[in-house]
Amino acid sequence: MSNDTLAKIKQILSAELGIDEMEINLSSHLKEDFDADPISVADLIVKLEEEFDLRIPQNQASEFKTVEDILNYITDQTGDI
C-alpha cells in the first residue's frame, strides 16, 4: 500500500466530507463515522475517479464501506502496492 495513495484518499475525504484528515483511518466507516449520505458518496467517487484516473462502477462504489475498502480497490486498479 502506498502512503501517497492513502494520503490522497484522506485529502479527498477531508475536502468532500468536511472532516479533519487526522480523524481518518483505514477502519473509518463512511456512513457511521463521517455521516456520508448517498450524494456525498457519489461526489466522493467522482473525485476519486478524477484523482486516480480510473472508472469506479456503481456496483463497486456501493461496496465501499470503509476507507480501507477504497484504498484496496484503488491499489488493485492502479497496481500501486
PyMOL Python script that loads the backbone (N, CA, C, O; Angstrom):
from pymol import cmd

cmd.read_pdbstr("""\
ATOM      1  N   MET A   1       0.845  -1.180   0.000  1.00  0.00           N
ATOM      2  CA  MET A   1       0.000   0.000   0.000  1.00  0.00           C
ATOM      3  C   MET A   1       0.881   1.231   0.000  1.00  0.00           C
ATOM      4  O   MET A   1       1.810   1.355   0.798  1.00  0.00           O
ATOM      5  N   SER A   2       0.583   2.102  -0.875  1.00  0.00           N
ATOM      6  CA  SER A   2       1.342   3.333  -0.965  1.00  0.00           C
ATOM      7  C   SER A   2       0.812   4.368   0.020  1.00  0.00           C
ATOM      8  O   SER A   2      -0.390   4.618   0.099  1.00  0.00           O
ATOM      9  N   ASN A   3       1.730   4.956   0.761  1.00  0.00           N
ATOM     10  CA  ASN A   3       1.327   6.037   1.665  1.00  0.00           C
ATOM     11  C   ASN A   3       0.812   7.230   0.875  1.00  0.00           C
ATOM     12  O   ASN A   3      -0.052   7.968   1.349  1.00  0.00           O
ATOM     13  N   ASP A   4       1.349   7.422  -0.344  1.00  0.00           N
ATOM     14  CA  ASP A   4       0.883   8.520  -1.193  1.00  0.00           C
ATOM     15  C   ASP A   4      -0.578   8.324  -1.579  1.00  0.00           C
ATOM     16  O   ASP A   4      -1.358   9.276  -1.580  1.00  0.00           O
ATOM     17  N   THR A   5      -0.944   7.097  -1.904  1.00  0.00           N
ATOM     18  CA  THR A   5      -2.324   6.806  -2.269  1.00  0.00           C
ATOM     19  C   THR A   5      -3.247   7.065  -1.094  1.00  0.00           C
ATOM     20  O   THR A   5      -4.287   7.706  -1.246  1.00  0.00           O
ATOM     21  N   LEU A   6      -2.876   6.574   0.068  1.00  0.00           N
ATOM     22  CA  LEU A   6      -3.691   6.795   1.267  1.00  0.00           C
ATOM     23  C   LEU A   6      -3.795   8.288   1.585  1.00  0.00           C
ATOM     24  O   LEU A   6      -4.865   8.772   1.953  1.00  0.00           O
ATOM     25  N   ALA A   7      -2.694   9.009   1.445  1.00  0.00           N
ATOM     26  CA  ALA A   7      -2.707  10.445   1.713  1.00  0.00           C
ATOM     27  C   ALA A   7      -3.658  11.172   0.765  1.00  0.00           C
ATOM     28  O   ALA A   7      -4.382  12.075   1.185  1.00  0.00           O
ATOM     29  N   LYS A   8      -3.661  10.784  -0.506  1.00  0.00           N
ATOM     30  CA  LYS A   8      -4.569  11.403  -1.474  1.00  0.00           C
ATOM     31  C   LYS A   8      -6.023  11.092  -1.135  1.00  0.00           C
ATOM     32  O   LYS A   8      -6.888  11.963  -1.225  1.00  0.00           O
ATOM     33  N   ILE A   9      -6.286   9.852  -0.746  1.00  0.00           N
ATOM     34  CA  ILE A   9      -7.651   9.471  -0.359  1.00  0.00           C
ATOM     35  C   ILE A   9      -8.096  10.301   0.840  1.00  0.00           C
ATOM     36  O   ILE A   9      -9.220  10.803   0.869  1.00  0.00           O
ATOM     37  N   LYS A  10      -7.222  10.442   1.819  1.00  0.00           N
ATOM     38  CA  LYS A  10      -7.555  11.243   3.006  1.00  0.00           C
ATOM     39  C   LYS A  10      -7.839  12.700   2.632  1.00  0.00           C
ATOM     40  O   LYS A  10      -8.770  13.309   3.159  1.00  0.00           O
ATOM     41  N   GLN A  11      -7.039  13.254   1.724  1.00  0.00           N
ATOM     42  CA  GLN A  11      -7.259  14.643   1.296  1.00  0.00           C
ATOM     43  C   GLN A  11      -8.629  14.795   0.649  1.00  0.00           C
ATOM     44  O   GLN A  11      -9.346  15.760   0.917  1.00  0.00           O
ATOM     45  N   ILE A  12      -8.990  13.840  -0.203  1.00  0.00           N
ATOM     46  CA  ILE A  12     -10.281  13.903  -0.886  1.00  0.00           C
ATOM     47  C   ILE A  12     -11.425  13.743   0.112  1.00  0.00           C
ATOM     48  O   ILE A  12     -12.402  14.490   0.065  1.00  0.00           O
ATOM     49  N   LEU A  13     -11.304  12.773   1.013  1.00  0.00           N
ATOM     50  CA  LEU A  13     -12.338  12.581   2.034  1.00  0.00           C
ATOM     51  C   LEU A  13     -12.503  13.839   2.878  1.00  0.00           C
ATOM     52  O   LEU A  13     -13.622  14.261   3.168  1.00  0.00           O
ATOM     53  N   SER A  14     -11.401  14.422   3.263  1.00  0.00           N
ATOM     54  CA  SER A  14     -11.438  15.628   4.084  1.00  0.00           C
ATOM     55  C   SER A  14     -12.155  16.759   3.358  1.00  0.00           C
ATOM     56  O   SER A  14     -13.014  17.429   3.931  1.00  0.00           O
ATOM     57  N   ALA A  15     -11.799  16.966   2.099  1.00  0.00           N
ATOM     58  CA  ALA A  15     -12.394  18.048   1.317  1.00  0.00           C
ATOM     59  C   ALA A  15     -13.870  17.799   1.036  1.00  0.00           C
ATOM     60  O   ALA A  15     -14.684  18.714   1.155  1.00  0.00           O
ATOM     61  N   GLU A  16     -14.220  16.577   0.667  1.00  0.00           N
ATOM     62  CA  GLU A  16     -15.593  16.261   0.273  1.00  0.00           C
ATOM     63  C   GLU A  16     -16.551  16.139   1.452  1.00  0.00           C
ATOM     64  O   GLU A  16     -17.721  16.508   1.351  1.00  0.00           O
ATOM     65  N   LEU A  17     -16.046  15.617   2.573  1.00  0.00           N
ATOM     66  CA  LEU A  17     -16.928  15.357   3.707  1.00  0.00           C
ATOM     67  C   LEU A  17     -16.734  16.334   4.862  1.00  0.00           C
ATOM     68  O   LEU A  17     -17.441  16.266   5.867  1.00  0.00           O
ATOM     69  N   GLY A  18     -15.769  17.245   4.712  1.00  0.00           N
ATOM     70  CA  GLY A  18     -15.564  18.265   5.731  1.00  0.00           C
ATOM     71  C   GLY A  18     -15.068  17.719   7.058  1.00  0.00           C
ATOM     72  O   GLY A  18     -15.503  18.154   8.124  1.00  0.00           O
ATOM     73  N   ILE A  19     -14.152  16.760   6.982  1.00  0.00           N
ATOM     74  CA  ILE A  19     -13.596  16.190   8.200  1.00  0.00           C
ATOM     75  C   ILE A  19     -12.086  16.388   8.222  1.00  0.00           C
ATOM     76  O   ILE A  19     -11.444  16.521   7.180  1.00  0.00           O
ATOM     77  N   ASP A  20     -11.541  16.406   9.421  1.00  0.00           N
ATOM     78  CA  ASP A  20     -10.104  16.582   9.600  1.00  0.00           C
ATOM     79  C   ASP A  20      -9.382  15.297   9.162  1.00  0.00           C
ATOM     80  O   ASP A  20      -9.791  14.196   9.532  1.00  0.00           O
ATOM     81  N   GLU A  21      -8.326  15.443   8.385  1.00  0.00           N
ATOM     82  CA  GLU A  21      -7.561  14.281   7.919  1.00  0.00           C
ATOM     83  C   GLU A  21      -7.062  13.429   9.081  1.00  0.00           C
ATOM     84  O   GLU A  21      -6.917  12.215   8.938  1.00  0.00           O
ATOM     85  N   MET A  22      -6.799  14.046  10.224  1.00  0.00           N
ATOM     86  CA  MET A  22      -6.306  13.304  11.392  1.00  0.00           C
ATOM     87  C   MET A  22      -7.364  12.343  11.944  1.00  0.00           C
ATOM     88  O   MET A  22      -7.024  11.402  12.662  1.00  0.00           O
ATOM     89  N   GLU A  23      -8.622  12.566  11.623  1.00  0.00           N
ATOM     90  CA  GLU A  23      -9.702  11.703  12.093  1.00  0.00           C
ATOM     91  C   GLU A  23      -9.923  10.502  11.179  1.00  0.00           C
ATOM     92  O   GLU A  23     -10.726   9.622  11.491  1.00  0.00           O
ATOM     93  N   ILE A  24      -9.220  10.463  10.061  1.00  0.00           N
ATOM     94  CA  ILE A  24      -9.436   9.413   9.066  1.00  0.00           C
ATOM     95  C   ILE A  24      -8.407   8.310   9.243  1.00  0.00           C
ATOM     96  O   ILE A  24      -7.202   8.562   9.245  1.00  0.00           O
ATOM     97  N   ASN A  25      -8.900   7.072   9.393  1.00  0.00           N
ATOM     98  CA  ASN A  25      -8.005   5.918   9.418  1.00  0.00           C
ATOM     99  C   ASN A  25      -8.603   4.805   8.569  1.00  0.00           C
ATOM    100  O   ASN A  25      -9.734   4.927   8.099  1.00  0.00           O
ATOM    101  N   LEU A  26      -7.874   3.744   8.372  1.00  0.00           N
ATOM    102  CA  LEU A  26      -8.309   2.687   7.462  1.00  0.00           C
ATOM    103  C   LEU A  26      -9.642   2.064   7.857  1.00  0.00           C
ATOM    104  O   LEU A  26     -10.412   1.645   6.993  1.00  0.00           O
ATOM    105  N   SER A  27      -9.914   2.002   9.144  1.00  0.00           N
ATOM    106  CA  SER A  27     -11.156   1.361   9.593  1.00  0.00           C
ATOM    107  C   SER A  27     -12.329   2.328   9.689  1.00  0.00           C
ATOM    108  O   SER A  27     -13.427   1.926  10.075  1.00  0.00           O
ATOM    109  N   SER A  28     -12.117   3.588   9.348  1.00  0.00           N
ATOM    110  CA  SER A  28     -13.204   4.569   9.396  1.00  0.00           C
ATOM    111  C   SER A  28     -14.312   4.185   8.416  1.00  0.00           C
ATOM    112  O   SER A  28     -14.050   3.874   7.254  1.00  0.00           O
ATOM    113  N   HIS A  29     -15.553   4.213   8.904  1.00  0.00           N
ATOM    114  CA  HIS A  29     -16.722   3.926   8.070  1.00  0.00           C
ATOM    115  C   HIS A  29     -17.273   5.225   7.498  1.00  0.00           C
ATOM    116  O   HIS A  29     -17.446   6.212   8.213  1.00  0.00           O
ATOM    117  N   LEU A  30     -17.541   5.210   6.216  1.00  0.00           N
ATOM    118  CA  LEU A  30     -18.027   6.417   5.548  1.00  0.00           C
ATOM    119  C   LEU A  30     -19.340   6.901   6.156  1.00  0.00           C
ATOM    120  O   LEU A  30     -19.481   8.088   6.452  1.00  0.00           O
ATOM    121  N   LYS A  31     -20.285   6.013   6.341  1.00  0.00           N
ATOM    122  CA  LYS A  31     -21.600   6.424   6.843  1.00  0.00           C
ATOM    123  C   LYS A  31     -21.611   6.581   8.356  1.00  0.00           C
ATOM    124  O   LYS A  31     -22.045   7.610   8.872  1.00  0.00           O
ATOM    125  N   GLU A  32     -21.133   5.561   9.071  1.00  0.00           N
ATOM    126  CA  GLU A  32     -21.207   5.583  10.524  1.00  0.00           C
ATOM    127  C   GLU A  32     -20.307   6.644  11.152  1.00  0.00           C
ATOM    128  O   GLU A  32     -20.719   7.338  12.081  1.00  0.00           O
ATOM    129  N   ASP A  33     -19.090   6.769  10.651  1.00  0.00           N
ATOM    130  CA  ASP A  33     -18.136   7.693  11.268  1.00  0.00           C
ATOM    131  C   ASP A  33     -18.212   9.109  10.700  1.00  0.00           C
ATOM    132  O   ASP A  33     -17.973  10.083  11.413  1.00  0.00           O
ATOM    133  N   PHE A  34     -18.547   9.219   9.413  1.00  0.00           N
ATOM    134  CA  PHE A  34     -18.496  10.528   8.755  1.00  0.00           C
ATOM    135  C   PHE A  34     -19.850  11.033   8.281  1.00  0.00           C
ATOM    136  O   PHE A  34     -19.930  12.090   7.656  1.00  0.00           O
ATOM    137  N   ASP A  35     -20.925  10.285   8.573  1.00  0.00           N
ATOM    138  CA  ASP A  35     -22.285  10.688   8.181  1.00  0.00           C
ATOM    139  C   ASP A  35     -22.398  10.984   6.688  1.00  0.00           C
ATOM    140  O   ASP A  35     -23.112  11.902   6.284  1.00  0.00           O
ATOM    141  N   ALA A  36     -21.693  10.208   5.876  1.00  0.00           N
ATOM    142  CA  ALA A  36     -21.728  10.417   4.426  1.00  0.00           C
ATOM    143  C   ALA A  36     -23.065   9.920   3.869  1.00  0.00           C
ATOM    144  O   ALA A  36     -23.426   8.756   4.041  1.00  0.00           O
ATOM    145  N   ASP A  37     -23.787  10.814   3.206  1.00  0.00           N
ATOM    146  CA  ASP A  37     -25.045  10.436   2.579  1.00  0.00           C
ATOM    147  C   ASP A  37     -24.766  10.007   1.137  1.00  0.00           C
ATOM    148  O   ASP A  37     -23.649  10.183   0.651  1.00  0.00           O
ATOM    149  N   PRO A  38     -25.759   9.449   0.451  1.00  0.00           N
ATOM    150  CA  PRO A  38     -25.520   8.958  -0.917  1.00  0.00           C
ATOM    151  C   PRO A  38     -24.981  10.021  -1.882  1.00  0.00           C
ATOM    152  O   PRO A  38     -24.164   9.703  -2.746  1.00  0.00           O
ATOM    153  N   ILE A  39     -25.417  11.252  -1.750  1.00  0.00           N
ATOM    154  CA  ILE A  39     -24.921  12.314  -2.634  1.00  0.00           C
ATOM    155  C   ILE A  39     -23.452  12.606  -2.334  1.00  0.00           C
ATOM    156  O   ILE A  39     -22.652  12.782  -3.252  1.00  0.00           O
ATOM    157  N   SER A  40     -23.103  12.655  -1.066  1.00  0.00           N
ATOM    158  CA  SER A  40     -21.704  12.884  -0.686  1.00  0.00           C
ATOM    159  C   SER A  40     -20.811  11.766  -1.205  1.00  0.00           C
ATOM    160  O   SER A  40     -19.708  12.014  -1.693  1.00  0.00           O
ATOM    161  N   VAL A  41     -21.297  10.540  -1.097  1.00  0.00           N
ATOM    162  CA  VAL A  41     -20.517   9.398  -1.577  1.00  0.00           C
ATOM    163  C   VAL A  41     -20.356   9.469  -3.098  1.00  0.00           C
ATOM    164  O   VAL A  41     -19.277   9.184  -3.618  1.00  0.00           O
ATOM    165  N   ALA A  42     -21.417   9.846  -3.810  1.00  0.00           N
ATOM    166  CA  ALA A  42     -21.334   9.973  -5.270  1.00  0.00           C
ATOM    167  C   ALA A  42     -20.302  11.036  -5.654  1.00  0.00           C
ATOM    168  O   ALA A  42     -19.511  10.829  -6.574  1.00  0.00           O
ATOM    169  N   ASP A  43     -20.310  12.168  -4.957  1.00  0.00           N
ATOM    170  CA  ASP A  43     -19.320  13.221  -5.216  1.00  0.00           C
ATOM    171  C   ASP A  43     -17.913  12.718  -4.907  1.00  0.00           C
ATOM    172  O   ASP A  43     -16.964  13.015  -5.633  1.00  0.00           O
ATOM    173  N   LEU A  44     -17.792  11.968  -3.844  1.00  0.00           N
ATOM    174  CA  LEU A  44     -16.508  11.393  -3.459  1.00  0.00           C
ATOM    175  C   LEU A  44     -15.981  10.466  -4.551  1.00  0.00           C
ATOM    176  O   LEU A  44     -14.797  10.505  -4.887  1.00  0.00           O
ATOM    177  N   ILE A  45     -16.855   9.640  -5.099  1.00  0.00           N
ATOM    178  CA  ILE A  45     -16.461   8.704  -6.155  1.00  0.00           C
ATOM    179  C   ILE A  45     -15.947   9.463  -7.381  1.00  0.00           C
ATOM    180  O   ILE A  45     -14.941   9.080  -7.979  1.00  0.00           O
ATOM    181  N   VAL A  46     -16.635  10.526  -7.744  1.00  0.00           N
ATOM    182  CA  VAL A  46     -16.205  11.336  -8.895  1.00  0.00           C
ATOM    183  C   VAL A  46     -14.800  11.888  -8.653  1.00  0.00           C
ATOM    184  O   VAL A  46     -13.951  11.838  -9.543  1.00  0.00           O
ATOM    185  N   LYS A  47     -14.558  12.405  -7.472  1.00  0.00           N
ATOM    186  CA  LYS A  47     -13.239  12.967  -7.150  1.00  0.00           C
ATOM    187  C   LYS A  47     -12.154  11.888  -7.168  1.00  0.00           C
ATOM    188  O   LYS A  47     -11.043  12.123  -7.643  1.00  0.00           O
ATOM    189  N   LEU A  48     -12.487  10.705  -6.645  1.00  0.00           N
ATOM    190  CA  LEU A  48     -11.522   9.607  -6.658  1.00  0.00           C
ATOM    191  C   LEU A  48     -11.207   9.192  -8.091  1.00  0.00           C
ATOM    192  O   LEU A  48     -10.051   8.933  -8.426  1.00  0.00           O
ATOM    193  N   GLU A  49     -12.233   9.129  -8.934  1.00  0.00           N
ATOM    194  CA  GLU A  49     -12.021   8.768 -10.341  1.00  0.00           C
ATOM    195  C   GLU A  49     -11.115   9.783 -11.030  1.00  0.00           C
ATOM    196  O   GLU A  49     -10.225   9.412 -11.796  1.00  0.00           O
ATOM    197  N   GLU A  50     -11.344  11.058 -10.757  1.00  0.00           N
ATOM    198  CA  GLU A  50     -10.519  12.102 -11.359  1.00  0.00           C
ATOM    199  C   GLU A  50      -9.077  12.032 -10.859  1.00  0.00           C
ATOM    200  O   GLU A  50      -8.136  12.105 -11.649  1.00  0.00           O
ATOM    201  N   GLU A  51      -8.913  11.893  -9.567  1.00  0.00           N
ATOM    202  CA  GLU A  51      -7.577  11.895  -8.969  1.00  0.00           C
ATOM    203  C   GLU A  51      -6.736  10.704  -9.431  1.00  0.00           C
ATOM    204  O   GLU A  51      -5.547  10.848  -9.713  1.00  0.00           O
ATOM    205  N   PHE A  52      -7.362   9.531  -9.507  1.00  0.00           N
ATOM    206  CA  PHE A  52      -6.614   8.314  -9.812  1.00  0.00           C
ATOM    207  C   PHE A  52      -6.794   7.854 -11.257  1.00  0.00           C
ATOM    208  O   PHE A  52      -6.314   6.785 -11.634  1.00  0.00           O
ATOM    209  N   ASP A  53      -7.478   8.651 -12.056  1.00  0.00           N
ATOM    210  CA  ASP A  53      -7.666   8.381 -13.483  1.00  0.00           C
ATOM    211  C   ASP A  53      -8.186   6.957 -13.722  1.00  0.00           C
ATOM    212  O   ASP A  53      -7.599   6.172 -14.466  1.00  0.00           O
ATOM    213  N   LEU A  54      -9.304   6.661 -13.063  1.00  0.00           N
ATOM    214  CA  LEU A  54      -9.925   5.361 -13.243  1.00  0.00           C
ATOM    215  C   LEU A  54     -11.448   5.496 -13.162  1.00  0.00           C
ATOM    216  O   LEU A  54     -11.979   6.526 -12.747  1.00  0.00           O
ATOM    217  N   ARG A  55     -12.116   4.447 -13.563  1.00  0.00           N
ATOM    218  CA  ARG A  55     -13.577   4.410 -13.534  1.00  0.00           C
ATOM    219  C   ARG A  55     -13.991   3.450 -12.435  1.00  0.00           C
ATOM    220  O   ARG A  55     -13.519   2.314 -12.385  1.00  0.00           O
ATOM    221  N   ILE A  56     -14.876   3.903 -11.552  1.00  0.00           N
ATOM    222  CA  ILE A  56     -15.371   3.059 -10.474  1.00  0.00           C
ATOM    223  C   ILE A  56     -16.835   2.744 -10.774  1.00  0.00           C
ATOM    224  O   ILE A  56     -17.689   3.624 -10.665  1.00  0.00           O
ATOM    225  N   PRO A  57     -17.134   1.503 -11.150  1.00  0.00           N
ATOM    226  CA  PRO A  57     -18.520   1.139 -11.451  1.00  0.00           C
ATOM    227  C   PRO A  57     -19.430   1.323 -10.233  1.00  0.00           C
ATOM    228  O   PRO A  57     -18.993   1.158  -9.094  1.00  0.00           O
ATOM    229  N   GLN A  58     -20.677   1.661 -10.478  1.00  0.00           N
ATOM    230  CA  GLN A  58     -21.625   1.917  -9.394  1.00  0.00           C
ATOM    231  C   GLN A  58     -21.730   0.732  -8.435  1.00  0.00           C
ATOM    232  O   GLN A  58     -21.776   0.912  -7.218  1.00  0.00           O
ATOM    233  N   ASN A  59     -21.769  -0.490  -8.997  1.00  0.00           N
ATOM    234  CA  ASN A  59     -21.883  -1.654  -8.115  1.00  0.00           C
ATOM    235  C   ASN A  59     -20.661  -1.798  -7.210  1.00  0.00           C
ATOM    236  O   ASN A  59     -20.780  -2.280  -6.084  1.00  0.00           O
ATOM    237  N   GLN A  60     -19.497  -1.388  -7.689  1.00  0.00           N
ATOM    238  CA  GLN A  60     -18.294  -1.422  -6.856  1.00  0.00           C
ATOM    239  C   GLN A  60     -18.326  -0.309  -5.817  1.00  0.00           C
ATOM    240  O   GLN A  60     -17.994  -0.528  -4.653  1.00  0.00           O
ATOM    241  N   ALA A  61     -18.723   0.874  -6.239  1.00  0.00           N
ATOM    242  CA  ALA A  61     -18.775   2.013  -5.324  1.00  0.00           C
ATOM    243  C   ALA A  61     -19.713   1.738  -4.155  1.00  0.00           C
ATOM    244  O   ALA A  61     -19.458   2.177  -3.034  1.00  0.00           O
ATOM    245  N   SER A  62     -20.787   1.018  -4.412  1.00  0.00           N
ATOM    246  CA  SER A  62     -21.741   0.714  -3.338  1.00  0.00           C
ATOM    247  C   SER A  62     -21.151  -0.240  -2.304  1.00  0.00           C
ATOM    248  O   SER A  62     -21.697  -0.385  -1.210  1.00  0.00           O
ATOM    249  N   GLU A  63     -20.038  -0.890  -2.644  1.00  0.00           N
ATOM    250  CA  GLU A  63     -19.364  -1.791  -1.712  1.00  0.00           C
ATOM    251  C   GLU A  63     -18.403  -1.054  -0.777  1.00  0.00           C
ATOM    252  O   GLU A  63     -17.920  -1.637   0.193  1.00  0.00           O
ATOM    253  N   PHE A  64     -18.123   0.206  -1.055  1.00  0.00           N
ATOM    254  CA  PHE A  64     -17.198   0.971  -0.219  1.00  0.00           C
ATOM    255  C   PHE A  64     -17.866   1.311   1.107  1.00  0.00           C
ATOM    256  O   PHE A  64     -18.758   2.157   1.173  1.00  0.00           O
ATOM    257  N   LYS A  65     -17.422   0.642   2.151  1.00  0.00           N
ATOM    258  CA  LYS A  65     -17.940   0.917   3.496  1.00  0.00           C
ATOM    259  C   LYS A  65     -16.909   1.656   4.339  1.00  0.00           C
ATOM    260  O   LYS A  65     -17.246   2.533   5.136  1.00  0.00           O
ATOM    261  N   THR A  66     -15.639   1.281   4.146  1.00  0.00           N
ATOM    262  CA  THR A  66     -14.557   1.869   4.942  1.00  0.00           C
ATOM    263  C   THR A  66     -13.507   2.512   4.034  1.00  0.00           C
ATOM    264  O   THR A  66     -13.509   2.316   2.819  1.00  0.00           O
ATOM    265  N   VAL A  67     -12.633   3.266   4.641  1.00  0.00           N
ATOM    266  CA  VAL A  67     -11.514   3.865   3.915  1.00  0.00           C
ATOM    267  C   VAL A  67     -10.636   2.754   3.336  1.00  0.00           C
ATOM    268  O   VAL A  67     -10.114   2.886   2.229  1.00  0.00           O
ATOM    269  N   GLU A  68     -10.475   1.680   4.071  1.00  0.00           N
ATOM    270  CA  GLU A  68      -9.665   0.562   3.586  1.00  0.00           C
ATOM    271  C   GLU A  68     -10.268  -0.055   2.325  1.00  0.00           C
ATOM    272  O   GLU A  68      -9.527  -0.467   1.432  1.00  0.00           O
ATOM    273  N   ASP A  69     -11.599  -0.127   2.234  1.00  0.00           N
ATOM    274  CA  ASP A  69     -12.250  -0.638   1.021  1.00  0.00           C
ATOM    275  C   ASP A  69     -11.862   0.212  -0.192  1.00  0.00           C
ATOM    276  O   ASP A  69     -11.568  -0.314  -1.266  1.00  0.00           O
ATOM    277  N   ILE A  70     -11.866   1.513  -0.004  1.00  0.00           N
ATOM    278  CA  ILE A  70     -11.499   2.430  -1.091  1.00  0.00           C
ATOM    279  C   ILE A  70     -10.036   2.232  -1.468  1.00  0.00           C
ATOM    280  O   ILE A  70      -9.698   2.109  -2.645  1.00  0.00           O
ATOM    281  N   LEU A  71      -9.183   2.203  -0.468  1.00  0.00           N
ATOM    282  CA  LEU A  71      -7.748   2.032  -0.709  1.00  0.00           C
ATOM    283  C   LEU A  71      -7.465   0.722  -1.437  1.00  0.00           C
ATOM    284  O   LEU A  71      -6.700   0.703  -2.402  1.00  0.00           O
ATOM    285  N   ASN A  72      -8.071  -0.364  -0.987  1.00  0.00           N
ATOM    286  CA  ASN A  72      -7.837  -1.663  -1.617  1.00  0.00           C
ATOM    287  C   ASN A  72      -8.276  -1.653  -3.077  1.00  0.00           C
ATOM    288  O   ASN A  72      -7.575  -2.183  -3.939  1.00  0.00           O
ATOM    289  N   TYR A  73      -9.423  -1.057  -3.357  1.00  0.00           N
ATOM    290  CA  TYR A  73      -9.899  -1.012  -4.742  1.00  0.00           C
ATOM    291  C   TYR A  73      -8.932  -0.208  -5.613  1.00  0.00           C
ATOM    292  O   TYR A  73      -8.559  -0.647  -6.701  1.00  0.00           O
ATOM    293  N   ILE A  74      -8.532   0.961  -5.135  1.00  0.00           N
ATOM    294  CA  ILE A  74      -7.660   1.823  -5.936  1.00  0.00           C
ATOM    295  C   ILE A  74      -6.297   1.170  -6.154  1.00  0.00           C
ATOM    296  O   ILE A  74      -5.758   1.227  -7.260  1.00  0.00           O
ATOM    297  N   THR A  75      -5.737   0.556  -5.126  1.00  0.00           N
ATOM    298  CA  THR A  75      -4.433  -0.084  -5.312  1.00  0.00           C
ATOM    299  C   THR A  75      -4.546  -1.293  -6.238  1.00  0.00           C
ATOM    300  O   THR A  75      -3.627  -1.570  -7.008  1.00  0.00           O
ATOM    301  N   ASP A  76      -5.667  -2.012  -6.169  1.00  0.00           N
ATOM    302  CA  ASP A  76      -5.871  -3.125  -7.115  1.00  0.00           C
ATOM    303  C   ASP A  76      -5.948  -2.625  -8.549  1.00  0.00           C
ATOM    304  O   ASP A  76      -5.392  -3.247  -9.453  1.00  0.00           O
ATOM    305  N   GLN A  77      -6.622  -1.521  -8.760  1.00  0.00           N
ATOM    306  CA  GLN A  77      -6.811  -0.990 -10.113  1.00  0.00           C
ATOM    307  C   GLN A  77      -5.569  -0.316 -10.667  1.00  0.00           C
ATOM    308  O   GLN A  77      -5.308  -0.381 -11.869  1.00  0.00           O
ATOM    309  N   THR A  78      -4.804   0.330  -9.803  1.00  0.00           N
ATOM    310  CA  THR A  78      -3.636   1.075 -10.271  1.00  0.00           C
ATOM    311  C   THR A  78      -2.345   0.270 -10.196  1.00  0.00           C
ATOM    312  O   THR A  78      -1.327   0.665 -10.763  1.00  0.00           O
ATOM    313  N   GLY A  79      -2.389  -0.856  -9.498  1.00  0.00           N
ATOM    314  CA  GLY A  79      -1.174  -1.651  -9.331  1.00  0.00           C
ATOM    315  C   GLY A  79      -0.218  -1.061  -8.314  1.00  0.00           C
ATOM    316  O   GLY A  79       0.930  -1.495  -8.213  1.00  0.00           O
ATOM    317  N   ASP A  80      -0.678  -0.082  -7.563  1.00  0.00           N
ATOM    318  CA  ASP A  80       0.140   0.589  -6.554  1.00  0.00           C
ATOM    319  C   ASP A  80       0.118  -0.260  -5.289  1.00  0.00           C
ATOM    320  O   ASP A  80      -0.941  -0.505  -4.711  1.00  0.00           O
ATOM    321  N   ILE A  81       1.290  -0.702  -4.869  1.00  0.00           N
ATOM    322  CA  ILE A  81       1.358  -1.574  -3.691  1.00  0.00           C
ATOM    323  C   ILE A  81       2.114  -0.890  -2.578  1.00  0.00           C
ATOM    324  O   ILE A  81       2.279  -1.463  -1.501  1.00  0.00           O
TER     325      ILE A  81
END
""", "prot")
cmd.dss("prot")
cmd.show_as("cartoon", "prot")
cmd.util.cbc("prot")
cmd.orient("prot")
